């Protein structure tokens, strides 16, 4: 019989609906049941694309005897970390404090008041059963010690939830950002690109910062690190050479073997990074990868909004959809093309993955000016992609997360504004479609809801990153379309966030002042796999201030950056998006209005040469709801560009060369 998860809007929770474990969703009723029974709660946190979450579910949660032990000893609560990032943040902090590390699945035992007293991650079946027995015995026989432990952990969590960062502030200066860039230079892997060793994650936020740092300062090392890392990832196994898009991370330092899950947020942020890498360098590789990544997002993830992820596993086997042997290539392509593809894609008899299979990598540069090579590869890629489509496919978590769809809208809007051709047209279309899903479904009574599925919005309230990422996306849509409604929506969300999330010291909490009260109120300003709530809101404040000319929002962004400045200087890998917004502020940011057609040479030049972090709006003079076009006429009937920097404006120009000269970096 299905348990209480049968009606969940989360695919992750739905995966557990037939478990013999008597799961509850996160709710006051679950904790009240624990009080009634006088037992602890088991809080099990994971997400749909998590490989080891599936393993633990199969070993323990689908096992009848293990489930019986759980049901008799605790009230089990299943949480989707993507739907409830606030719950995940609090208990992950507790897990890291108690064990020195974290990850998913996360396994937390807590009092009926939610105070965690024992935390861990993955446990094999026998170890898990023994743990549940030990927890139950301790709850019966050592209650006072358990309660003291819970109180101590809650105190530690409350201390560590970002409050220390607001106590030490710093000024955001060119020297601070030079120091941040230097810290990334020191962490760079000069052999394989990226930062650090295995497992190696795509450093999308650091790349965005380094691109902006290069444009402002001309620092060649920053640009070279971006080029090196972008090429290494694009030619490695972490990038899907057939279907486009990036896996979550590489298990090795060489980008060869990925953990095969594909997350919307990684691909949105990498699409943005590769788009701007191409814009600043003109290199063909980042343009190709950006176009293929946009195509992947639209083809494989869009379904009434952008889905959250594709699973790492297919029918219980990780990566089986994606890997190949030389014999499989010959079977699909014939001997000649099969051997050629095996050589190009690094597929050998020894293999790079399990059971003699290989993850596809590019052994040679296909972006060089070699029409014969490019044509042959395009034909083979199409045939192999069709063959792969006949294989069993990984599951898709089609939950629509507000923040991640905001990241996708911003990335697609920027790609559509800069690129040409059918790919750019489709990017524009799907950016608009996703933006309307956010506007029409996820904003309820002026507040953001975190997630929806199958057209139905869920109950969990949006957290700060939802407000920041969606507001920035609406600013991007305002620039792409020239429509005032998007800017108005962005302003409403930003004002709501300032009213309900601000901490009174220039920073932000991650949950609203009227949100569900947890054992601690999370407030972490550091970036991780996605921009933090603080850095997301800063980016939105910077864009909105530039688009409206309202200095109050710039000042709010500056105060928030001061709260995270010490982290930016010393740990730029964990503050990349804040550093990127700081670069925009130091550059101006540039505010560029082009009165006239968005297809004019002047408008295209403005978008192509605008410094990273700049805002660009095109359209008819005095268009309603578009402040940058107010009182800015076309001169002699020609498209006319108005360039301002930090609220100080240059003379209007109509010639492309004059505009290009204005947009050259001032170093």
C-alpha positions in Angstrom: 0.0 0.0 0.0 1.3 3.4 -0.9 2.4 5.6 2.1 1.8 9.3 2.6 4.2 10.3 -0.2 1.7 9.1 -2.9 0.4 12.6 -3.4 3.7 14.4 -3.2 4.5 17.0 -5.8 8.2 16.0 -5.6 9.4 13.2 -7.9 12.0 12.3 -5.3 9.3 11.8 -2.6 7.1 10.0 -5.1 10.0 7.5 -5.7 9.5 6.3 -2.1 5.7 6.1 -2.1 5.6 2.3 -2.2 8.3 1.8 0.4 7.3 -0.3 3.4 8.8 2.6 5.5 5.8 4.6 6.8 7.1 7.9 5.4 5.7 11.3 6.3 6.2 14.5 4.4 7.8 17.4 6.3 4.9 18.8 8.2 3.9 19.8 11.8 1.7 16.7 11.9 4.8 14.5 11.6 6.5 16.0 14.6 3.2 16.0 16.5 3.0 12.2 15.8 6.5 11.8 17.3 5.5 13.6 20.4 2.3 11.5 20.7 4.4 8.3 20.4 7.3 9.7 22.4 9.9 8.6 19.7 12.6 10.5 17.7 12.1 11.5 14.1 14.3 10.2 11.3 14.8 13.0 8.7 16.0 11.5 5.4 17.1 14.1 2.9 18.0 13.5 -0.8 17.0 14.3 -4.3 15.8 12.5 -7.4 19.1 12.4 -9.3 21.2 11.2 -6.4 22.9 7.8 -7.1 23.6 6.9 -3.4 20.1 8.0 -2.4 18.8 5.3 -4.8 21.3 2.7 -3.3 20.2 3.4 0.3 16.6 3.3 -0.7 17.0 -0.1 -2.4 19.1 -1.6 0.5 17.2 -0.2 3.5 13.9 1.6 2.7 12.6 -1.2 0.3 13.6 -3.9 2.8 10.7 -5.1 4.9 12.6 -6.0 8.0 14.6 -2.8 8.0 11.4 -0.8 7.4 9.7 -2.6 10.3 12.5 -1.5 12.6 12.2 2.1 11.4 8.4 2.2 11.8 8.6 0.8 15.3 11.3 3.1 16.5 10.9 6.5 14.9 8.6 8.7 12.9 10.4 8.8 9.4 10.2 12.0 7.4 11.4 12.1 3.8 12.6 15.5 2.4 13.5 16.6 -1.1 16.4 19.0 -0.6 15.6 20.8 -3.8 12.0 21.5 -2.7 13.0 22.4 0.9 16.5 24.0 0.7 15.9 25.6 4.1 15.4 22.3 5.8 18.4 20.9 4.0 20.6 23.8 4.9 19.9 23.6 8.7 20.4 19.8 8.9 23.4 19.8 6.6 25.1 22.3 8.9 24.4 20.0 11.8 25.7 17.0 9.8 28.9 18.8 8.9 29.4 20.0 12.5 29.0 16.5 13.9 30.8 14.5 11.2 33.2 16.9 9.5 31.6 16.3 6.1 28.2 16.2 4.4 26.4 14.9 1.4 23.3 13.0 0.3 21.6 10.9 1.3 21.6 12.8 4.6 20.4 10.8 7.6 19.4 12.8 10.7 17.8 11.7 14.0 16.1 14.5 15.9 13.9 15.1 18.8 10.1 15.7 18.3 11.0 19.4 18.4 13.4 19.0 15.4 16.6 19.3 17.4 19.2 17.0 15.7 21.2 14.8 18.0 22.8 12.3 15.6 23.7 13.0 11.9 25.2 11.0 9.1 24.9 10.3 5.4 24.8 7.0 3.6 24.6 3.8 5.7 24.6 0.2 4.3 21.6 -1.9 5.3 23.0 -3.6 8.3 24.7 -0.5 9.7 21.5 1.4 9.2 19.5 -1.2 11.1 22.0 -1.2 13.9 22.0 2.5 14.1 18.2 2.7 14.4 18.3 0.2 17.2 21.0 2.2 19.0 19.1 5.4 18.6 15.9 3.9 19.9 17.7 2.5 22.9 19.5 5.8 23.7 16.1 7.6 23.5 14.7 5.2 26.0 17.6 4.8 28.4 19.7 8.0 28.0 17.1 10.7 27.3 18.8 13.5 29.2 22.1 13.0 27.3 20.2 12.9 24.0 18.4 16.1 24.8 21.6 17.8 25.9 23.3 16.7 22.6 20.4 18.1 20.6 20.4 21.5 22.4 24.2 21.7 21.9 23.9 21.0 18.1 21.2 23.5 17.7 23.3 26.2 19.4 26.2 25.3 17.1 24.0 25.4 14.0 22.6 28.8 15.0 26.1 30.2 15.5 27.4 28.9 12.1 24.4 29.9 9.9 26.3 32.8 8.4 26.0 35.2 11.3 29.7 35.4 11.7 30.1 36.9 8.2 28.0 39.9 9.0 30.1 40.7 12.0 33.3 41.4 10.0 32.6 43.7 7.1 34.9 45.0 4.4 35.0 47.4 1.5 34.7 46.1 -2.0 37.7 47.6 -3.8 39.7 46.9 -6.9 42.4 45.5 -4.6 40.0 43.1 -3.0 38.9 41.7 -6.4 42.5 41.5 -7.5 43.1 39.4 -4.3 40.0 37.2 -5.2 41.3 36.6 -8.7 44.8 35.8 -7.4 43.3 33.2 -5.0 41.7 31.5 -8.0 44.9 31.7 -10.0 46.6 29.8 -7.1 43.9 27.1 -7.1 43.9 26.6 -10.8 45.0 23.2 -12.1 47.5 24.1 -14.8 47.4 20.7 -16.4 43.7 19.8 -16.6 42.0 23.1 -15.9 39.4 23.9 -13.2 40.3 24.2 -9.5 41.4 21.6 -7.0 41.5 17.8 -7.5 39.1 15.0 -7.7 36.1 15.1 -7.6 36.2 18.1 -9.8 33.1 20.3 -10.2 32.5 22.7 -13.1 33.5 26.2 -11.7 30.8 28.2 -13.4 30.6 31.0 -11.0 34.3 31.5 -10.7 34.5 31.6 -14.5 31.9 34.3 -14.7 33.9 36.3 -12.2 37.2 35.8 -14.0 35.7 36.9 -17.3 34.5 40.1 -15.8 37.8 40.6 -14.0 39.6 40.2 -17.3 37.4 42.7 -19.1 37.9 45.3 -16.4 41.6 44.8 -15.7 43.0 43.2 -18.9 44.5 40.5 -16.6 45.6 37.8 -19.1 45.9 35.1 -16.5 42.2 35.3 -15.7 41.3 34.9 -19.4 43.7 32.1 -19.9 42.3 30.1 -17.0 38.8 30.5 -18.4 39.9 29.4 -21.9 41.8 26.5 -20.5 39.0 25.3 -18.2 36.3 25.7 -20.8 38.2 23.8 -23.4 39.2 21.0 -21.0 35.6 20.5 -19.8 34.2 20.7 -23.4 36.5 18.0 -24.6 36.2 15.8 -21.6 33.7 13.2 -20.5 31.9 15.6 -18.2 30.4 17.2 -21.4 27.9 15.1 -23.4 29.6 15.0 -26.8 26.5 13.7 -28.5 23.6 15.4 -26.8 25.2 18.5 -25.3 25.0 19.6 -21.7 27.2 18.9 -18.7 27.1 16.3 -16.0 27.2 17.3 -12.3 30.9 16.6 -11.8 33.9 14.5 -12.8 35.0 11.8 -10.4 38.6 12.3 -11.6 40.8 15.4 -12.0 41.0 15.0 -15.8 37.2 15.5 -16.5 37.1 12.0 -18.0 34.5 10.1 -16.1 31.5 12.1 -14.8 28.9 11.4 -12.2 26.2 11.2 -14.9 23.4 13.2 -13.4 22.7 16.4 -15.3 21.4 19.4 -13.3 19.5 22.3 -14.7 21.4 24.8 -12.6 24.9 23.6 -13.8 23.9 23.8 -17.4 22.2 27.2 -17.1 25.3 28.7 -15.4 27.7 27.0 -17.9 25.6 28.2 -20.8 26.0 31.7 -19.5 29.8 31.3 -18.9 30.5 29.8 -22.4 28.3 32.5 -24.0 30.4 35.3 -22.5 33.7 33.4 -23.1 32.8 33.4 -26.8 31.7 37.1 -26.7 35.0 38.2 -25.2 37.3 36.0 -27.2 35.5 35.1 -30.5 36.7 31.5 -30.1 34.5 29.0 -31.9 34.5 26.3 -29.2 32.6 28.2 -26.5 30.0 29.3 -29.1 29.5 25.7 -30.2 29.2 24.4 -26.6 26.9 27.2 -25.6 24.6 26.5 -28.6 24.6 22.7 -27.9 24.0 23.3 -24.1 21.0 25.5 -24.9 19.7 22.9 -27.3 20.1 20.2 -24.6 18.2 22.3 -22.0 15.3 22.9 -24.4 15.2 19.4 -25.9 15.7 17.3 -22.7 14.6 19.5 -19.8 11.8 21.7 -20.9 8.4 20.4 -19.9 6.0 23.2 -18.8 9.0 24.9 -17.3 12.5 23.5 -17.1 12.8 20.2 -15.2 15.3 20.0 -12.4 17.6 17.2 -13.5 18.2 13.9 -15.3 19.1 10.9 -13.2 22.6 9.5 -12.9 21.2 5.9 -13.2 19.3 4.1 -15.9 17.5 1.0 -14.7 19.7 1.0 -11.6 23.0 1.2 -13.6 24.9 4.5 -13.5 25.8 5.9 -16.9 24.6 3.0 -19.0 22.8 5.3 -21.4 26.0 7.2 -22.3 28.9 4.8 -22.5 30.2 2.9 -25.6 32.6 0.1 -26.6 34.5 0.0 -30.0 32.2 -2.9 -31.1 29.1 -0.8 -30.4 30.5 2.0 -32.5 31.2 -0.4 -35.4 27.7 -1.9 -35.1 26.1 1.5 -35.5 28.5 3.2 -37.9 30.3 0.4 -39.9 33.9 -0.5 -39.7 35.5 2.6 -41.2 33.3 5.3 -39.4 33.3 3.2 -36.3 37.1 3.0 -36.1 37.3 6.8 -36.9 34.8 7.6 -34.2 36.5 5.4 -31.7 39.8 7.2 -32.3 38.2 10.7 -32.2 36.2 9.9 -29.1 38.8 8.0 -27.0 36.9 4.7 -27.0 39.3 1.8 -26.5 39.1 -1.9 -25.7 40.4 -1.2 -22.2 37.7 1.5 -21.6 37.6 4.4 -19.3 34.5 3.4 -17.3 33.1 0.1 -16.0 33.0 -3.3 -17.8 35.3 -2.1 -20.6 33.1 0.8 -21.7 34.2 4.3 -22.4 32.9 7.8 -21.8 33.0 9.8 -25.0 35.7 12.5 -25.1 37.1 14.6 -27.9 40.7 13.6 -28.6 41.1 16.3 -31.3 39.9 19.8 -32.0 36.7 19.7 -34.1 36.3 23.5 -33.9 39.3 24.2 -36.3 38.6 25.4 -39.8 38.4 21.9 -41.3 35.1 21.5 -43.2 35.7 17.8 -44.0 36.3 16.9 -40.3 33.4 19.0 -39.1 31.0 17.6 -41.6 32.0 14.0 -40.9 31.7 14.5 -37.2 28.3 16.1 -37.5 26.9 13.2 -39.5 28.4 10.6 -37.0 27.2 12.6 -34.0 23.6 12.6 -35.4 23.7 8.8 -36.0 25.1 8.0 -32.6 22.6 10.3 -30.9 19.8 8.5 -32.7 21.2 5.1 -31.6 21.5 6.3 -28.0 17.9 7.4 -28.0 16.9 3.8 -28.6 18.6 2.8 -25.3 16.8 3.0 -21.9 16.9 6.6 -20.8 17.6 8.1 -17.3 14.6 9.3 -15.3 13.8 13.0 -15.3 12.9 15.0 -12.2 10.3 17.3 -13.8 9.8 19.4 -10.7 10.1 23.1 -11.7 12.3 25.0 -9.2 11.8 28.8 -9.3 15.5 29.7 -8.7 16.9 27.3 -11.2 14.4 28.3 -13.9 15.4 31.9 -13.2 19.0 30.9 -13.9 17.9 29.2 -17.1 15.9 32.2 -18.3 18.8 34.6 -17.7 21.3 32.3 -19.5 18.9 31.7 -22.5 18.0 35.4 -22.7 21.7 36.4 -22.8 22.5 33.7 -25.4 19.5 34.8 -27.5 20.6 38.5 -27.4 24.2 37.7 -28.5 24.0 34.8 -30.9 22.4 34.5 -34.3 20.4 31.8 -36.2 17.7 29.3 -35.3 19.4 28.4 -32.0 19.2 31.9 -30.8 15.5 32.2 -31.9 14.6 29.0 -29.9 16.5 30.3 -26.9 14.5 33.5 -27.0 11.2 31.5 -27.3 11.9 29.2 -24.4 13.3 31.9 -22.2 9.9 33.7 -22.6 8.0 30.5 -22.0 9.8 29.7 -18.8 9.6 33.3 -17.6 5.8 33.2 -18.0 5.7 30.0 -16.0 7.5 31.8 -13.2 5.3 34.9 -13.5 1.9 33.1 -13.8 2.4 30.1 -11.6 5.2 30.7 -9.1 4.2 34.1 -7.9 1.2 33.7 -5.6 -0.2 36.8 -3.8 3.0 38.6 -4.5 5.2 35.9 -3.0 7.4 33.3 -4.7 6.6 29.6 -4.3 9.6 27.3 -4.6 8.5 24.5 -6.8 5.7 23.3 -9.1 5.0 20.1 -11.1 2.6 19.3 -13.8 1.2 22.8 -13.8 0.4 22.8 -10.1 2.4 25.0 -7.7 3.5 23.5 -4.4 3.1 24.8 -0.9 6.8 25.4 0.1 7.6 29.1 0.2 10.4 30.5 -1.9 13.7 31.2 -0.2 16.0 34.1 -0.9 17.7 32.5 -3.9 14.3 32.1 -5.6 13.6 35.8 -5.2 17.1 36.8 -6.4 17.3 34.4 -9.4 13.8 35.1 -10.6 14.2 38.9 -10.2 17.4 38.8 -12.2 15.7 36.7 -14.8 12.9 39.2 -15.2 15.6 42.0 -15.6 17.1 39.9 -18.4 13.7 39.5 -20.0 13.1 43.2 -19.8 16.4 43.7 -21.7 15.6 41.0 -24.2 12.0 42.1 -25.0 12.0 45.8 -24.1 8.7 45.2 -22.2 8.1 47.1 -19.1 6.1 44.4 -17.3 9.2 42.3 -16.7 11.0 45.2 -14.9 7.9 45.9 -12.8 7.7 42.3 -11.7 11.4 42.3 -10.9 10.9 45.4 -8.7 8.0 43.8 -6.8 10.1 40.7 -5.9 13.1 42.8 -4.9 11.1 45.0 -2.7 9.5 42.0 -1.1 12.9 40.4 -0.4 14.2 43.6 1.1 11.2 43.7 3.4 11.2 40.1 4.5 14.7 38.7 4.2 17.1 41.5 5.2 19.0 40.9 8.5 19.2 44.6 9.5 23.0 44.7 9.0 23.2 44.8 5.2 23.0 41.0 4.7 20.2 38.6 4.3 18.6 35.6 5.8 17.8 32.7 3.4 14.2 32.4 4.7 11.6 35.1 5.1 10.6 36.6 8.5 7.2 35.0 8.2 8.4 31.6 6.9 8.1 28.4 8.9 10.4 28.6 11.9 13.1 25.9 12.0 15.5 25.1 14.8 17.7 27.8 13.2 17.2 30.5 10.6 19.6 29.8 7.8 21.8 32.7 6.4 24.7 31.4 4.4 26.3 34.0 2.0 28.7 31.6 0.4 28.1 30.1 -3.1 28.0 26.4 -3.7 26.6 24.5 -6.7 24.3 27.5 -7.2 24.7 31.1 -6.2 23.9 31.8 -2.6 20.7 33.7 -1.8 22.8 36.8 -0.9 24.8 36.7 -4.2 21.6 36.1 -6.2 19.9 39.1 -4.6 23.0 41.3 -5.1 23.0 40.4 -8.9 19.3 41.3 -9.1 19.8 44.6 -7.2 22.7 45.6 -9.4 20.7 44.9 -12.6 17.5 46.6 -11.3 19.4 49.7 -10.1 21.0 50.1 -13.5 17.8 49.6 -15.4 15.8 52.0 -13.2 18.4 54.6 -12.2 17.4 54.2 -8.6 20.5 54.4 -6.5 18.8 52.9 -3.4 19.1 49.4 -4.9 22.7 49.9 -5.7 23.4 51.0 -2.2 21.6 47.8 -0.9 23.8 45.7 -3.2 26.9 47.5 -1.9 26.0 46.9 1.8 25.3 43.2 1.1 28.7 42.8 -0.6 30.4 44.4 2.4 28.9 41.6 4.5 30.6 38.9 2.4 33.8 40.9 1.4 36.1 38.8 3.7 35.0 35.6 2.0 35.4 37.2 -1.4 39.0 38.1 -0.8 40.2 34.8 0.7 37.8 32.2 -0.7 36.7 33.3 -4.1 35.7 29.8 -5.1 32.8 30.2 -2.6 31.9 33.7 -3.5 32.2 33.8 -7.3 28.8 35.3 -8.0 29.3 38.0 -5.4 32.7 38.8 -7.0 31.1 38.9 -10.4 28.5 41.5 -9.2 31.3 43.5 -7.5 33.1 43.6 -10.9 29.9 45.0 -12.5 29.7 47.7 -9.8 33.3 48.7 -10.2 32.8 48.9 -14.0 29.8 51.1 -13.6 27.8 49.1 -14.3 27.3 50.4 -17.9 23.7 51.4 -18.7 23.2 51.3 -22.5 20.0 52.4 -24.2 19.5 52.2 -27.9 16.5 54.1 -29.2 15.4 52.4 -32.4 15.2 48.9 -33.7 16.7 46.0 -31.7 18.0 44.6 -35.0 20.0 47.7 -36.0 23.8 47.5 -36.3 24.0 49.9 -33.4 21.9 47.6 -31.1 23.9 44.5 -32.1 27.1 46.4 -31.4 25.8 47.4 -28.0 25.0 43.9 -27.0 28.2 42.4 -28.5 30.6 44.9 -26.8 28.8 45.7 -23.6 31.0 45.1 -20.6 30.0 42.0 -18.6 27.4 43.0 -16.0 26.1 45.9 -18.2 22.4 46.3 -19.0 21.3 46.9 -22.5 17.8 48.0 -23.5 16.6 48.7 -27.1 13.2 50.0 -28.4 11.2 53.0 -29.3 11.8 56.2 -27.4 9.7 56.7 -24.3 8.4 53.1 -24.4 6.1 52.6 -21.4 7.8 51.0 -18.4 11.3 51.3 -19.8 13.2 53.9 -17.8 16.3 53.8 -19.8 14.4 55.0 -22.9 12.6 57.9 -21.3 13.5 61.2 -22.9 16.0 59.6 -25.3 14.9 60.3 -28.9 16.3 59.0 -32.1 18.6 61.6 -33.7 17.7 62.5 -37.3 15.5 59.3 -37.5 18.5 57.0 -36.9 19.1 54.5 -34.1 20.8 56.3 -31.3 22.8 54.9 -28.4 22.9 56.4 -25.0 25.7 55.1 -22.7 25.9 55.8 -19.0 28.3 54.5 -16.4 27.5 54.7 -12.7 24.7 57.1 -13.5 27.0 59.4 -15.5 26.2 59.7 -19.2 28.2 60.2 -22.4 26.8 62.1 -25.4 24.4 60.2 -27.6 25.9 58.6 -30.7 24.5 57.1 -34.0 27.7 55.7 -35.5 28.8 52.1 -34.7 32.5 53.2 -34.4 31.6 55.9 -31.9 29.7 53.4 -29.7 32.4 50.8 -29.9 34.9 53.4 -28.7 32.7 54.2 -25.7 32.5 50.6 -24.7 36.2 49.9 -24.7 37.4 49.1 -21.1 38.9 52.0 -19.2 42.0 50.5 -17.5 
